[in-house]
Every structure is written in structure tokens, then in C-alpha cells.
Amino acid sequence: MEVTEQAETHGITGMLITAKEYKPIECNRIDNKKYAERTFIAQLTETHCRILAESFY
């Protein structure tokens, strides 16, 4: 996971987080891609962490 930059969604400011999920070797035969990538926009406050958006591809 990596926090890359500040982002805004639905008028709420948060941080853009990208995560790479590596696949087992046997799954790589189909598309030759070694990982799936997820992107989140999350807001962190004094009392909670709120996921504002998620993208998976």
C-alpha cells in the first residue's frame, strides 16, 4: 500500500491510496499480470477512518 496524493470525491477531501495484490504463480498464465491493483480514497479523522471510494482492476 502507498499513499500517493490528496484527492477529493463527493466533495470530501481524503488521501489516494494504491495497493498491489500479488497473484499466485498459477494465476499468471491467463493474463501474464503479476498483480491486481486497488485504489482507495480514504478520509482519516481523530475518531475514524472512512473509505470514500474504491476502484479495482
N, C-alpha and C positions, 0 to 999 in steps of 0.2 A: 504494500500500500504506500501511496505517496500523496501528500497534499501538494497540489500544483499551483493553485491560484485562488483568488477570491472570485465568487460567482454569485449570480442573482437568479432566482426563479420565483414565480408567483409574487414578485415584489418584495421578497425576503432575501436578505444577504446571508450568504454562507460560504463555505470553502469547497472547492472542487477536489475530490479525492479519486484517484485512479488505483485500481487493484488488478493484478495479473494472477489468474488462477491456472497453474500449470496442469496439463492433462497427463494421464498415464501414457506410456510409450505406445501401447496397442491402439490408442485412440488417434494417434497421429497419422495413421495410414490413410485416413479418409481425406483430410484437407491439408496435411503437412504443417499445420499451425500448432505450435507447441503450447499455446496458452489461450485462454479466453480472457477478455478484458471487460471489466465492470467499471463504470463511472458513477460516482455519487456526488450529490451536493448536500452537505450536511451543515446544520447550524448548532454550535456549541454555546450553551449559556452557563451561568453559575449552577443551575439545578438540573439540566438535562442535555441530551444530545438528540437532535431531531433530524431524521432523513427527509429532505425536501424533494429529491428526485433521484432516479436511478436509471441507468442505461446499461444493457448487457448485449454484447455481440461477440 
